[in-house]
Amino acid sequence: MSKHRPLAKRSEKGLLTPDNCVLAMIDLQGQMLFGVANFDRQSVINNNVMLAKAAKLFGVPTIISTVESKSFSGNTWPQVLSVLPGHVPIERSSMNAWDDTSFVAAVKATGRKKIVLTGLWTESCVAMPSIQAIHDGFDVHVVEDCCGDVSQLNHDNAMKRVIQAGAKPVTALSTMLEWQRDWAQRETYDAVMDIVRSHCGVYGIGVEYAYTMVHGDAATKYPEWVPPEAKVTA
């Protein structure tokens, strides 16, 4: 689980807060991404990494689950695991994570009734657990720009289905901003801006411009990229 930092209490009244939800990231695996055709696949990776960083920042418990990783789907993307080191994915055989007792037990163990859910593909690994979790009394928020499917029709039909069942569609950015809620919350402000600059395109460039040109801060410095040494086989 992600480490928790002391945060000011946010009002709920139907909104997500860092202390009322759990993040479930389902089947973010190579073979599943290969089939995504409705969104730019690099954007799907970017948005999931952004969401993982936000969950870590705000101390939101995070559950990673994989399906048939050895025989078909491959490992969880290393970009996600680099944000959440130590998270051991819950391995499943079922397309529907809600059929897996270990996954459901992990969700229930958090004691939280709101699930922020992302996964591939939308029509199966997102829709099925969303519908059944709602049936079991959970409030599900599907992070649509972190999901994807084999066609726009498949994705759209899946989103219609989960919304009809009671799920709320959100995005990675809207979720992070809902957790932040107030720019006066300084304990997370700079980290949120760091995530924005790294993952939010023109919005991030705008933040960088404001920091440097308006407020006079130093330009953001990223670690120097060093080419890896070539692997030499004997």
Secondary structure, 3 states (H helix, E strand, C coil): CCCCCCCCCCCCCCCCCCCCEEEEEECCEHHHHHCCCCCCHHHHHHHHHHHHHHHHHHCCCEEEEEECHHHHHCCECHHHHHHCCCCCCEEECCCCHHHCHHHHHHHHHCCCCEEEEEEECHHHHHHHHHHHHHHCCCEEEEEHHHCECCCHHHHHHHHHHHHHHCCEEECHHHHHHHHHCCCCCHHHHHHHHHHHHHHCHHHHHHHHHHHHHHCCCCCCCCCCCCCCCCCCCC
